[in-house]
Amino acid sequence: MTTAVLIGKLTGLSRTITMSLAPKSVTIPIAIEIAKYIGGDPTLVAIFVVVTGLVGSIIGPTLLTRLKVTDPVARGIALGTAGQGQGTAVAMLEGEMQGAMAGLAMALAGVLTSLIAPMFLTLIG
């Protein structure tokens, strides 16, 4: 979130676009609620979340393999956190353990982000 907000500010994006970029790493329902609270546009948030999930699910497995990450728990957590639902689906294709860890990671990331983001983003936004 911090990186997205800082890049938005440094590149001169409007506050609405910047705040819409911030919650891009959680599922759409959670991201939309965060965006409403911090002044983002729910439509833009949905687009950013989908693009983030696509990138995470497409690049994630290859990147993890190139980095020699073979532990099923680590792969699942990485894919679930980076790719949300799409990453979790890819993790399920890799195996049961990867899928379970991805689902858990996605849920925990959503809970933590929904608790932390509104306070944090109103401070730096």
Backbone atoms as SQL, in Angstrom:
CREATE TABLE atoms (id INTEGER PRIMARY KEY, chain TEXT, resi INTEGER, resn TEXT, atom TEXT, x REAL, y REAL, z REAL);
INSERT INTO atoms VALUES
  (1, 'A', 1, 'MET', 'N', 0.821, -1.185, 0.000),
  (2, 'A', 1, 'MET', 'CA', 0.000, 0.000, 0.000),
  (3, 'A', 1, 'MET', 'C', 0.865, 1.248, 0.000),
  (4, 'A', 2, 'THR', 'N', 1.887, 1.240, 0.818),
  (5, 'A', 2, 'THR', 'CA', 2.753, 2.409, 0.916),
  (6, 'A', 2, 'THR', 'C', 3.400, 2.706, -0.425),
  (7, 'A', 3, 'THR', 'N', 3.898, 1.678, -1.087),
  (8, 'A', 3, 'THR', 'CA', 4.552, 1.870, -2.378),
  (9, 'A', 3, 'THR', 'C', 3.577, 2.430, -3.402),
  (10, 'A', 4, 'ALA', 'N', 2.370, 1.881, -3.445),
  (11, 'A', 4, 'ALA', 'CA', 1.368, 2.366, -4.399),
  (12, 'A', 4, 'ALA', 'C', 1.042, 3.828, -4.159),
  (13, 'A', 5, 'VAL', 'N', 0.869, 4.210, -2.902),
  (14, 'A', 5, 'VAL', 'CA', 0.548, 5.599, -2.575),
  (15, 'A', 5, 'VAL', 'C', 1.721, 6.514, -2.914),
  (16, 'A', 6, 'LEU', 'N', 2.926, 6.111, -2.568),
  (17, 'A', 6, 'LEU', 'CA', 4.093, 6.943, -2.864),
  (18, 'A', 6, 'LEU', 'C', 4.312, 7.106, -4.362),
  (19, 'A', 7, 'ILE', 'N', 4.161, 6.035, -5.120),
  (20, 'A', 7, 'ILE', 'CA', 4.314, 6.136, -6.575),
  (21, 'A', 7, 'ILE', 'C', 3.232, 7.042, -7.150),
  (22, 'A', 8, 'GLY', 'N', 2.013, 6.901, -6.652),
  (23, 'A', 8, 'GLY', 'CA', 0.922, 7.767, -7.105),
  (24, 'A', 8, 'GLY', 'C', 1.211, 9.232, -6.847),
  (25, 'A', 9, 'LYS', 'N', 1.729, 9.518, -5.663),
  (26, 'A', 9, 'LYS', 'CA', 2.052, 10.904, -5.324),
  (27, 'A', 9, 'LYS', 'C', 3.219, 11.430, -6.151),
  (28, 'A', 10, 'LEU', 'N', 4.260, 10.604, -6.305),
  (29, 'A', 10, 'LEU', 'CA', 5.442, 11.039, -7.059),
  (30, 'A', 10, 'LEU', 'C', 5.152, 11.251, -8.539),
  (31, 'A', 11, 'THR', 'N', 4.219, 10.495, -9.086),
  (32, 'A', 11, 'THR', 'CA', 3.906, 10.633, -10.512),
  (33, 'A', 11, 'THR', 'C', 2.793, 11.635, -10.765),
  (34, 'A', 12, 'GLY', 'N', 2.267, 12.240, -9.709),
  (35, 'A', 12, 'GLY', 'CA', 1.273, 13.287, -9.870),
  (36, 'A', 12, 'GLY', 'C', -0.144, 12.789, -10.133),
  (37, 'A', 13, 'LEU', 'N', -0.438, 11.547, -9.778),
  (38, 'A', 13, 'LEU', 'CA', -1.799, 11.047, -9.945),
  (39, 'A', 13, 'LEU', 'C', -2.736, 11.765, -8.983),
  (40, 'A', 14, 'SER', 'N', -3.989, 11.841, -9.355),
  (41, 'A', 14, 'SER', 'CA', -4.956, 12.479, -8.470),
  (42, 'A', 14, 'SER', 'C', -5.101, 11.671, -7.189),
  (43, 'A', 15, 'ARG', 'N', -5.625, 12.308, -6.157),
  (44, 'A', 15, 'ARG', 'CA', -5.811, 11.625, -4.879),
  (45, 'A', 15, 'ARG', 'C', -6.768, 10.450, -5.025),
  (46, 'A', 16, 'THR', 'N', -7.797, 10.593, -5.840),
  (47, 'A', 16, 'THR', 'CA', -8.768, 9.516, -6.039),
  (48, 'A', 16, 'THR', 'C', -8.103, 8.283, -6.655),
  (49, 'A', 17, 'ILE', 'N', -7.287, 8.498, -7.665),
  (50, 'A', 17, 'ILE', 'CA', -6.595, 7.370, -8.306),
  (51, 'A', 17, 'ILE', 'C', -5.590, 6.757, -7.342),
  (52, 'A', 18, 'THR', 'N', -4.853, 7.584, -6.640),
  (53, 'A', 18, 'THR', 'CA', -3.864, 7.085, -5.684),
  (54, 'A', 18, 'THR', 'C', -4.531, 6.247, -4.599),
  (55, 'A', 19, 'MET', 'N', -5.635, 6.728, -4.053),
  (56, 'A', 19, 'MET', 'CA', -6.342, 5.976, -3.007),
  (57, 'A', 19, 'MET', 'C', -7.026, 4.738, -3.570),
  (58, 'A', 20, 'SER', 'N', -7.287, 4.734, -4.867),
  (59, 'A', 20, 'SER', 'CA', -7.856, 3.549, -5.509),
  (60, 'A', 20, 'SER', 'C', -6.791, 2.485, -5.746),
  (61, 'A', 21, 'LEU', 'N', -5.562, 2.899, -5.905),
  (62, 'A', 21, 'LEU', 'CA', -4.450, 1.957, -6.072),
  (63, 'A', 21, 'LEU', 'C', -4.059, 1.270, -4.761),
  (64, 'A', 22, 'ALA', 'N', -4.221, 1.964, -3.670),
  (65, 'A', 22, 'ALA', 'CA', -3.708, 1.488, -2.381),
  (66, 'A', 22, 'ALA', 'C', -4.197, 0.104, -1.977),
  (67, 'A', 23, 'PRO', 'N', -5.501, -0.199, -2.013),
  (68, 'A', 23, 'PRO', 'CA', -5.945, -1.508, -1.525),
  (69, 'A', 23, 'PRO', 'C', -5.981, -2.594, -2.604),
  (70, 'A', 24, 'LYS', 'N', -5.127, -2.507, -3.612),
  (71, 'A', 24, 'LYS', 'CA', -5.157, -3.412, -4.750),
  (72, 'A', 24, 'LYS', 'C', -4.777, -4.858, -4.431),
  (73, 'A', 25, 'SER', 'N', -4.232, -5.110, -3.274),
  (74, 'A', 25, 'SER', 'CA', -3.719, -6.446, -2.977),
  (75, 'A', 25, 'SER', 'C', -4.633, -7.300, -2.107),
  (76, 'A', 26, 'VAL', 'N', -5.911, -6.954, -2.033),
  (77, 'A', 26, 'VAL', 'CA', -6.878, -7.791, -1.325),
  (78, 'A', 26, 'VAL', 'C', -8.052, -8.060, -2.260),
  (79, 'A', 27, 'THR', 'N', -8.973, -8.902, -1.848),
  (80, 'A', 27, 'THR', 'CA', -10.098, -9.232, -2.704),
  (81, 'A', 27, 'THR', 'C', -10.980, -8.009, -2.964),
  (82, 'A', 28, 'ILE', 'N', -11.726, -8.061, -4.045),
  (83, 'A', 28, 'ILE', 'CA', -12.519, -6.909, -4.482),
  (84, 'A', 28, 'ILE', 'C', -13.483, -6.394, -3.413),
  (85, 'A', 29, 'PRO', 'N', -14.263, -7.245, -2.744),
  (86, 'A', 29, 'PRO', 'CA', -15.196, -6.689, -1.751),
  (87, 'A', 29, 'PRO', 'C', -14.502, -5.908, -0.634),
  (88, 'A', 30, 'ILE', 'N', -13.400, -6.428, -0.152),
  (89, 'A', 30, 'ILE', 'CA', -12.668, -5.741, 0.913),
  (90, 'A', 30, 'ILE', 'C', -12.053, -4.457, 0.375),
  (91, 'A', 31, 'ALA', 'N', -11.446, -4.518, -0.807),
  (92, 'A', 31, 'ALA', 'CA', -10.802, -3.345, -1.403),
  (93, 'A', 31, 'ALA', 'C', -11.807, -2.227, -1.662),
  (94, 'A', 32, 'ILE', 'N', -13.003, -2.582, -2.104),
  (95, 'A', 32, 'ILE', 'CA', -14.023, -1.561, -2.381),
  (96, 'A', 32, 'ILE', 'C', -14.450, -0.870, -1.089),
  (97, 'A', 33, 'GLU', 'N', -14.625, -1.613, -0.029),
  (98, 'A', 33, 'GLU', 'CA', -15.013, -0.999, 1.246),
  (99, 'A', 33, 'GLU', 'C', -13.909, -0.092, 1.784),
  (100, 'A', 34, 'ILE', 'N', -12.659, -0.526, 1.650),
  (101, 'A', 34, 'ILE', 'CA', -11.530, 0.320, 2.073),
  (102, 'A', 34, 'ILE', 'C', -11.516, 1.598, 1.232),
  (103, 'A', 35, 'ALA', 'N', -11.694, 1.449, -0.073),
  (104, 'A', 35, 'ALA', 'CA', -11.655, 2.607, -0.972),
  (105, 'A', 35, 'ALA', 'C', -12.754, 3.613, -0.641),
  (106, 'A', 36, 'LYS', 'N', -13.934, 3.133, -0.324),
  (107, 'A', 36, 'LYS', 'CA', -15.018, 4.038, 0.051),
  (108, 'A', 36, 'LYS', 'C', -14.633, 4.855, 1.277),
  (109, 'A', 37, 'TYR', 'N', -13.970, 4.220, 2.208),
  (110, 'A', 37, 'TYR', 'CA', -13.596, 4.885, 3.461),
  (111, 'A', 37, 'TYR', 'C', -12.495, 5.921, 3.256),
  (112, 'A', 38, 'ILE', 'N', -11.530, 5.632, 2.359),
  (113, 'A', 38, 'ILE', 'CA', -10.368, 6.514, 2.197),
  (114, 'A', 38, 'ILE', 'C', -10.486, 7.469, 1.013),
  (115, 'A', 39, 'GLY', 'N', -11.574, 7.389, 0.260),
  (116, 'A', 39, 'GLY', 'CA', -11.769, 8.326, -0.838),
  (117, 'A', 39, 'GLY', 'C', -11.353, 7.818, -2.200),
  (118, 'A', 40, 'GLY', 'N', -11.313, 6.516, -2.372),
  (119, 'A', 40, 'GLY', 'CA', -10.999, 5.953, -3.679),
  (120, 'A', 40, 'GLY', 'C', -12.257, 5.709, -4.492),
  (121, 'A', 41, 'ASP', 'N', -12.085, 5.370, -5.746),
  (122, 'A', 41, 'ASP', 'CA', -13.194, 5.078, -6.653),
  (123, 'A', 41, 'ASP', 'C', -13.378, 3.564, -6.730),
  (124, 'A', 42, 'PRO', 'N', -14.540, 3.040, -6.311),
  (125, 'A', 42, 'PRO', 'CA', -14.758, 1.598, -6.300),
  (126, 'A', 42, 'PRO', 'C', -14.554, 0.915, -7.661),
  (127, 'A', 43, 'THR', 'N', -14.906, 1.587, -8.749),
  (128, 'A', 43, 'THR', 'CA', -14.714, 0.999, -10.076),
  (129, 'A', 43, 'THR', 'C', -13.233, 0.843, -10.387),
  (130, 'A', 44, 'LEU', 'N', -12.449, 1.876, -10.120),
  (131, 'A', 44, 'LEU', 'CA', -11.008, 1.787, -10.342),
  (132, 'A', 44, 'LEU', 'C', -10.380, 0.727, -9.448),
  (133, 'A', 45, 'VAL', 'N', -10.827, 0.659, -8.206),
  (134, 'A', 45, 'VAL', 'CA', -10.296, -0.335, -7.279),
  (135, 'A', 45, 'VAL', 'C', -10.518, -1.738, -7.834),
  (136, 'A', 46, 'ALA', 'N', -11.714, -2.006, -8.328),
  (137, 'A', 46, 'ALA', 'CA', -12.010, -3.330, -8.874),
  (138, 'A', 46, 'ALA', 'C', -11.073, -3.667, -10.031),
  (139, 'A', 47, 'ILE', 'N', -10.824, -2.697, -10.893),
  (140, 'A', 47, 'ILE', 'CA', -9.914, -2.920, -12.017),
  (141, 'A', 47, 'ILE', 'C', -8.503, -3.200, -11.518),
  (142, 'A', 48, 'PHE', 'N', -8.027, -2.395, -10.568),
  (143, 'A', 48, 'PHE', 'CA', -6.672, -2.583, -10.050),
  (144, 'A', 48, 'PHE', 'C', -6.519, -3.925, -9.344),
  (145, 'A', 49, 'VAL', 'N', -7.541, -4.362, -8.628),
  (146, 'A', 49, 'VAL', 'CA', -7.484, -5.657, -7.936),
  (147, 'A', 49, 'VAL', 'C', -7.421, -6.797, -8.949),
  (148, 'A', 50, 'VAL', 'N', -8.239, -6.727, -9.992),
  (149, 'A', 50, 'VAL', 'CA', -8.239, -7.778, -11.007),
  (150, 'A', 50, 'VAL', 'C', -6.886, -7.849, -11.713),
  (151, 'A', 51, 'VAL', 'N', -6.343, -6.694, -12.085),
  (152, 'A', 51, 'VAL', 'CA', -5.038, -6.668, -12.758),
  (153, 'A', 51, 'VAL', 'C', -3.946, -7.217, -11.835),
  (154, 'A', 52, 'THR', 'N', -3.970, -6.832, -10.566),
  (155, 'A', 52, 'THR', 'CA', -2.992, -7.332, -9.605),
  (156, 'A', 52, 'THR', 'C', -3.096, -8.849, -9.469),
  (157, 'A', 53, 'GLY', 'N', -4.323, -9.356, -9.389),
  (158, 'A', 53, 'GLY', 'CA', -4.526, -10.801, -9.293),
  (159, 'A', 53, 'GLY', 'C', -4.033, -11.531, -10.531),
  (160, 'A', 54, 'LEU', 'N', -4.313, -10.959, -11.704),
  (161, 'A', 54, 'LEU', 'CA', -3.838, -11.577, -12.952),
  (162, 'A', 54, 'LEU', 'C', -2.318, -11.634, -13.009),
  (163, 'A', 55, 'VAL', 'N', -1.697, -10.525, -12.705),
  (164, 'A', 55, 'VAL', 'CA', -0.232, -10.474, -12.737),
  (165, 'A', 55, 'VAL', 'C', 0.359, -11.456, -11.728),
  (166, 'A', 56, 'GLY', 'N', -0.199, -11.465, -10.514),
  (167, 'A', 56, 'GLY', 'CA', 0.302, -12.376, -9.483),
  (168, 'A', 56, 'GLY', 'C', 0.130, -13.831, -9.848),
  (169, 'A', 57, 'SER', 'N', -0.996, -14.167, -10.470),
  (170, 'A', 57, 'SER', 'CA', -1.240, -15.568, -10.809),
  (171, 'A', 57, 'SER', 'C', -0.493, -16.015, -12.059),
  (172, 'A', 58, 'ILE', 'N', -0.175, -15.093, -12.937),
  (173, 'A', 58, 'ILE', 'CA', 0.564, -15.447, -14.153),
  (174, 'A', 58, 'ILE', 'C', 2.067, -15.490, -13.887),
  (175, 'A', 59, 'ILE', 'N', 2.583, -14.454, -13.245),
  (176, 'A', 59, 'ILE', 'CA', 4.028, -14.361, -13.024),
  (177, 'A', 59, 'ILE', 'C', 4.472, -15.146, -11.788),
  (178, 'A', 60, 'GLY', 'N', 3.597, -15.238, -10.777),
  (179, 'A', 60, 'GLY', 'CA', 3.954, -15.848, -9.497),
  (180, 'A', 60, 'GLY', 'C', 4.591, -17.222, -9.573),
  (181, 'A', 61, 'PRO', 'N', 3.941, -18.216, -10.198),
  (182, 'A', 61, 'PRO', 'CA', 4.526, -19.555, -10.221),
  (183, 'A', 61, 'PRO', 'C', 5.897, -19.616, -10.897),
  (184, 'A', 62, 'THR', 'N', 6.031, -18.900, -12.009),
  (185, 'A', 62, 'THR', 'CA', 7.322, -18.877, -12.712),
  (186, 'A', 62, 'THR', 'C', 8.397, -18.214, -11.865),
  (187, 'A', 63, 'LEU', 'N', 8.054, -17.104, -11.247),
  (188, 'A', 63, 'LEU', 'CA', 9.012, -16.398, -10.402),
  (189, 'A', 63, 'LEU', 'C', 9.436, -17.260, -9.212),
  (190, 'A', 64, 'LEU', 'N', 8.476, -17.889, -8.578),
  (191, 'A', 64, 'LEU', 'CA', 8.803, -18.762, -7.434),
  (192, 'A', 64, 'LEU', 'C', 9.688, -19.918, -7.868),
  (193, 'A', 65, 'THR', 'N', 9.430, -20.497, -9.023),
  (194, 'A', 65, 'THR', 'CA', 10.256, -21.597, -9.528),
  (195, 'A', 65, 'THR', 'C', 11.666, -21.107, -9.834),
  (196, 'A', 66, 'ARG', 'N', 11.780, -19.951, -10.469),
  (197, 'A', 66, 'ARG', 'CA', 13.117, -19.406, -10.777),
  (198, 'A', 66, 'ARG', 'C', 13.895, -19.058, -9.518),
  (199, 'A', 67, 'LEU', 'N', 13.177, -18.663, -8.463),
  (200, 'A', 67, 'LEU', 'CA', 13.838, -18.354, -7.191),
  (201, 'A', 67, 'LEU', 'C', 14.065, -19.610, -6.347),
  (202, 'A', 68, 'LYS', 'N', 13.716, -20.764, -6.939),
  (203, 'A', 68, 'LYS', 'CA', 13.900, -22.066, -6.296),
  (204, 'A', 68, 'LYS', 'C', 13.100, -22.225, -5.003),
  (205, 'A', 69, 'VAL', 'N', 11.915, -21.626, -4.967),
  (206, 'A', 69, 'VAL', 'CA', 11.002, -21.798, -3.838),
  (207, 'A', 69, 'VAL', 'C', 10.199, -23.054, -4.126),
  (208, 'A', 70, 'THR', 'N', 10.490, -24.121, -3.389),
  (209, 'A', 70, 'THR', 'CA', 9.825, -25.399, -3.641),
  (210, 'A', 70, 'THR', 'C', 8.894, -25.818, -2.505),
  (211, 'A', 71, 'ASP', 'N', 9.015, -25.201, -1.349),
  (212, 'A', 71, 'ASP', 'CA', 8.175, -25.567, -0.212),
  (213, 'A', 71, 'ASP', 'C', 6.707, -25.253, -0.528),
  (214, 'A', 72, 'PRO', 'N', 5.822, -26.240, -0.419),
  (215, 'A', 72, 'PRO', 'CA', 4.415, -26.013, -0.753),
  (216, 'A', 72, 'PRO', 'C', 3.752, -24.933, 0.103),
  (217, 'A', 73, 'VAL', 'N', 4.123, -24.836, 1.362),
  (218, 'A', 73, 'VAL', 'CA', 3.546, -23.818, 2.241),
  (219, 'A', 73, 'VAL', 'C', 3.964, -22.427, 1.763),
  (220, 'A', 74, 'ALA', 'N', 5.236, -22.249, 1.483),
  (221, 'A', 74, 'ALA', 'CA', 5.741, -20.949, 1.026),
  (222, 'A', 74, 'ALA', 'C', 5.121, -20.555, -0.309),
  (223, 'A', 75, 'ARG', 'N', 5.017, -21.504, -1.230),
  (224, 'A', 75, 'ARG', 'CA', 4.425, -21.206, -2.533),
  (225, 'A', 75, 'ARG', 'C', 2.962, -20.809, -2.381),
  (226, 'A', 76, 'GLY', 'N', 2.238, -21.532, -1.545),
  (227, 'A', 76, 'GLY', 'CA', 0.835, -21.226, -1.335),
  (228, 'A', 76, 'GLY', 'C', 0.627, -19.856, -0.722),
  (229, 'A', 77, 'ILE', 'N', 1.406, -19.550, 0.302),
  (230, 'A', 77, 'ILE', 'CA', 1.289, -18.241, 0.953),
  (231, 'A', 77, 'ILE', 'C', 1.613, -17.121, -0.038),
  (232, 'A', 78, 'ALA', 'N', 2.657, -17.295, -0.813),
  (233, 'A', 78, 'ALA', 'CA', 3.043, -16.269, -1.789),
  (234, 'A', 78, 'ALA', 'C', 1.955, -16.068, -2.845),
  (235, 'A', 79, 'LEU', 'N', 1.429, -17.149, -3.376),
  (236, 'A', 79, 'LEU', 'CA', 0.412, -17.028, -4.423),
  (237, 'A', 79, 'LEU', 'C', -0.898, -16.469, -3.883),
  (238, 'A', 80, 'GLY', 'N', -1.294, -16.866, -2.688),
  (239, 'A', 80, 'GLY', 'CA', -2.533, -16.366, -2.106),
  (240, 'A', 80, 'GLY', 'C', -2.457, -14.903, -1.732),
  (241, 'A', 81, 'THR', 'N', -1.289, -14.486, -1.271),
  (242, 'A', 81, 'THR', 'CA', -1.123, -13.085, -0.880),
  (243, 'A', 81, 'THR', 'C', -0.990, -12.184, -2.109),
  (244, 'A', 82, 'ALA', 'N', -0.204, -12.598, -3.075),
  (245, 'A', 82, 'ALA', 'CA', 0.048, -11.760, -4.246),
  (246, 'A', 82, 'ALA', 'C', -1.079, -11.812, -5.274),
  (247, 'A', 83, 'GLY', 'N', -1.721, -12.962, -5.407),
  (248, 'A', 83, 'GLY', 'CA', -2.703, -13.112, -6.475),
  (249, 'A', 83, 'GLY', 'C', -4.139, -13.212, -6.030),
  (250, 'A', 84, 'GLN', 'N', -4.429, -13.025, -4.754),
  (251, 'A', 84, 'GLN', 'CA', -5.771, -13.139, -4.178),
  (252, 'A', 84, 'GLN', 'C', -6.466, -14.410, -4.662),
  (253, 'A', 85, 'GLY', 'N', -7.700, -14.300, -5.116),
  (254, 'A', 85, 'GLY', 'CA', -8.476, -15.475, -5.540),
  (255, 'A', 85, 'GLY', 'C', -7.882, -16.173, -6.746),
  (256, 'A', 86, 'GLN', 'N', -7.368, -15.397, -7.678),
  (257, 'A', 86, 'GLN', 'CA', -6.766, -15.985, -8.874),
  (258, 'A', 86, 'GLN', 'C', -5.484, -16.731, -8.519),
  (259, 'A', 87, 'GLY', 'N', -4.707, -16.167, -7.615),
  (260, 'A', 87, 'GLY', 'CA', -3.495, -16.839, -7.163),
  (261, 'A', 87, 'GLY', 'C', -3.814, -18.103, -6.374),
  (262, 'A', 88, 'THR', 'N', -4.902, -18.059, -5.609),
  (263, 'A', 88, 'THR', 'CA', -5.327, -19.233, -4.858),
  (264, 'A', 88, 'THR', 'C', -5.755, -20.348, -5.808),
  (265, 'A', 89, 'ALA', 'N', -6.429, -19.993, -6.882),
  (266, 'A', 89, 'ALA', 'CA', -6.825, -20.997, -7.879),
  (267, 'A', 89, 'ALA', 'C', -5.599, -21.642, -8.514),
  (268, 'A', 90, 'VAL', 'N', -4.591, -20.838, -8.816),
  (269, 'A', 90, 'VAL', 'CA', -3.355, -21.380, -9.380),
  (270, 'A', 90, 'VAL', 'C', -2.657, -22.271, -8.357),
  (271, 'A', 91, 'ALA', 'N', -2.659, -21.863, -7.093),
  (272, 'A', 91, 'ALA', 'CA', -2.050, -22.668, -6.043),
  (273, 'A', 91, 'ALA', 'C', -2.765, -24.011, -5.902),
  (274, 'A', 92, 'MET', 'N', -4.081, -24.027, -6.037),
  (275, 'A', 92, 'MET', 'CA', -4.844, -25.286, -5.976),
  (276, 'A', 92, 'MET', 'C', -4.425, -26.232, -7.085),
  (277, 'A', 93, 'LEU', 'N', -4.074, -25.687, -8.244),
  (278, 'A', 93, 'LEU', 'CA', -3.603, -26.527, -9.345),
  (279, 'A', 93, 'LEU', 'C', -2.258, -27.169, -9.025),
  (280, 'A', 94, 'GLU', 'N', -1.465, -26.485, -8.197),
  (281, 'A', 94, 'GLU', 'CA', -0.166, -27.030, -7.801),
  (282, 'A', 94, 'GLU', 'C', -0.310, -28.149, -6.778),
  (283, 'A', 95, 'GLY', 'N', -1.320, -28.062, -5.918),
  (284, 'A', 95, 'GLY', 'CA', -1.500, -29.108, -4.906),
  (285, 'A', 95, 'GLY', 'C', -2.413, -28.653, -3.785),
  (286, 'A', 96, 'GLU', 'N', -2.855, -29.629, -2.988),
  (287, 'A', 96, 'GLU', 'CA', -3.771, -29.335, -1.882),
  (288, 'A', 96, 'GLU', 'C', -3.155, -28.412, -0.839),
  (289, 'A', 97, 'MET', 'N', -1.914, -28.684, -0.462),
  (290, 'A', 97, 'MET', 'CA', -1.255, -27.865, 0.557),
  (291, 'A', 97, 'MET', 'C', -1.088, -26.427, 0.074),
  (292, 'A', 98, 'GLN', 'N', -0.638, -26.270, -1.157),
  (293, 'A', 98, 'GLN', 'CA', -0.473, -24.929, -1.704),
  (294, 'A', 98, 'GLN', 'C', -1.812, -24.187, -1.716),
  (295, 'A', 99, 'GLY', 'N', -2.874, -24.876, -2.125),
  (296, 'A', 99, 'GLY', 'CA', -4.193, -24.256, -2.181),
  (297, 'A', 99, 'GLY', 'C', -4.711, -23.855, -0.806),
  (298, 'A', 100, 'ALA', 'N', -4.511, -24.734, 0.166),
  (299, 'A', 100, 'ALA', 'CA', -4.964, -24.424, 1.527),
  (300, 'A', 100, 'ALA', 'C', -4.208, -23.230, 2.099),
  (301, 'A', 101, 'MET', 'N', -2.916, -23.207, 1.896),
  (302, 'A', 101, 'MET', 'CA', -2.116, -22.091, 2.406),
  (303, 'A', 101, 'MET', 'C', -2.451, -20.795, 1.684),
  (304, 'A', 102, 'ALA', 'N', -2.726, -20.891, 0.392),
  (305, 'A', 102, 'ALA', 'CA', -3.094, -19.692, -0.368),
  (306, 'A', 102, 'ALA', 'C', -4.418, -19.117, 0.141),
  (307, 'A', 103, 'GLY', 'N', -5.388, -19.982, 0.384),
  (308, 'A', 103, 'GLY', 'CA', -6.676, -19.515, 0.908),
  (309, 'A', 103, 'GLY', 'C', -6.531, -18.861, 2.270),
  (310, 'A', 104, 'LEU', 'N', -5.730, -19.470, 3.126),
  (311, 'A', 104, 'LEU', 'CA', -5.481, -18.910, 4.454),
  (312, 'A', 104, 'LEU', 'C', -4.766, -17.563, 4.358),
  (313, 'A', 105, 'ALA', 'N', -3.755, -17.497, 3.513),
  (314, 'A', 105, 'ALA', 'CA', -2.997, -16.253, 3.347),
  (315, 'A', 105, 'ALA', 'C', -3.874, -15.138, 2.799),
  (316, 'A', 106, 'MET', 'N', -4.723, -15.482, 1.836),
  (317, 'A', 106, 'MET', 'CA', -5.615, -14.484, 1.258),
  (318, 'A', 106, 'MET', 'C', -6.572, -13.938, 2.315),
  (319, 'A', 107, 'ALA', 'N', -7.118, -14.829, 3.135),
  (320, 'A', 107, 'ALA', 'CA', -8.051, -14.398, 4.180),
  (321, 'A', 107, 'ALA', 'C', -7.357, -13.533, 5.226),
  (322, 'A', 108, 'LEU', 'N', -6.188, -13.956, 5.677),
  (323, 'A', 108, 'LEU', 'CA', -5.459, -13.181, 6.679),
  (324, 'A', 108, 'LEU', 'C', -5.035, -11.810, 6.135),
  (325, 'A', 109, 'ALA', 'N', -4.598, -11.779, 4.890),
  (326, 'A', 109, 'ALA', 'CA', -4.223, -10.500, 4.281),
  (327, 'A', 109, 'ALA', 'C', -5.425, -9.570, 4.209),
  (328, 'A', 110, 'GLY', 'N', -6.591, -10.120, 3.897),
  (329, 'A', 110, 'GLY', 'CA', -7.798, -9.310, 3.836),
  (330, 'A', 110, 'GLY', 'C', -8.173, -8.731, 5.186),
  (331, 'A', 111, 'VAL', 'N', -8.102, -9.563, 6.226),
  (332, 'A', 111, 'VAL', 'CA', -8.440, -9.100, 7.575),
  (333, 'A', 111, 'VAL', 'C', -7.454, -8.032, 8.038),
  (334, 'A', 112, 'LEU', 'N', -6.165, -8.312, 7.905),
  (335, 'A', 112, 'LEU', 'CA', -5.150, -7.348, 8.351),
  (336, 'A', 112, 'LEU', 'C', -5.234, -6.039, 7.576),
  (337, 'A', 113, 'THR', 'N', -5.417, -6.134, 6.273),
  (338, 'A', 113, 'THR', 'CA', -5.503, -4.926, 5.457),
  (339, 'A', 113, 'THR', 'C', -6.728, -4.106, 5.830),
  (340, 'A', 114, 'SER', 'N', -7.862, -4.770, 6.060),
  (341, 'A', 114, 'SER', 'CA', -9.071, -4.020, 6.407),
  (342, 'A', 114, 'SER', 'C', -8.962, -3.347, 7.772),
  (343, 'A', 115, 'LEU', 'N', -8.142, -3.894, 8.644),
  (344, 'A', 115, 'LEU', 'CA', -7.943, -3.272, 9.955),
  (345, 'A', 115, 'LEU', 'C', -6.929, -2.133, 9.907),
  (346, 'A', 116, 'ILE', 'N', -5.880, -2.311, 9.129),
  (347, 'A', 116, 'ILE', 'CA', -4.767, -1.361, 9.120),
  (348, 'A', 116, 'ILE', 'C', -4.937, -0.245, 8.089),
  (349, 'A', 117, 'ALA', 'N', -5.418, -0.584, 6.897),
  (350, 'A', 117, 'ALA', 'CA', -5.437, 0.370, 5.787),
  (351, 'A', 117, 'ALA', 'C', -6.184, 1.672, 6.070),
  (352, 'A', 118, 'PRO', 'N', -7.403, 1.638, 6.595),
  (353, 'A', 118, 'PRO', 'CA', -8.098, 2.916, 6.770),
  (354, 'A', 118, 'PRO', 'C', -7.340, 3.917, 7.646),
  (355, 'A', 119, 'MET', 'N', -6.784, 3.439, 8.747),
  (356, 'A', 119, 'MET', 'CA', -6.034, 4.351, 9.625),
  (357, 'A', 119, 'MET', 'C', -4.734, 4.805, 8.956),
  (358, 'A', 120, 'PHE', 'N', -4.012, 3.855, 8.390),
  (359, 'A', 120, 'PHE', 'CA', -2.716, 4.145, 7.793),
  (360, 'A', 120, 'PHE', 'C', -2.846, 5.083, 6.599),
  (361, 'A', 121, 'LEU', 'N', -3.789, 4.786, 5.715),
  (362, 'A', 121, 'LEU', 'CA', -3.918, 5.564, 4.491),
  (363, 'A', 121, 'LEU', 'C', -4.466, 6.972, 4.742),
  (364, 'A', 122, 'THR', 'N', -5.276, 7.145, 5.760),
  (365, 'A', 122, 'THR', 'CA', -5.736, 8.507, 6.049),
  (366, 'A', 122, 'THR', 'C', -4.588, 9.360, 6.611),
  (367, 'A', 123, 'LEU', 'N', -3.609, 8.707, 7.224),
  (368, 'A', 123, 'LEU', 'CA', -2.445, 9.438, 7.722),
  (369, 'A', 123, 'LEU', 'C', -1.522, 9.876, 6.582),
  (370, 'A', 124, 'ILE', 'N', -1.257, 8.976, 5.620),
  (371, 'A', 124, 'ILE', 'CA', -0.305, 9.313, 4.553),
  (372, 'A', 124, 'ILE', 'C', -0.974, 9.863, 3.312),
  (373, 'A', 125, 'GLY', 'N', -2.291, 9.691, 3.198),
  (374, 'A', 125, 'GLY', 'CA', -3.033, 10.138, 1.999),
  (375, 'A', 125, 'GLY', 'C', -3.262, 11.592, 2.066);
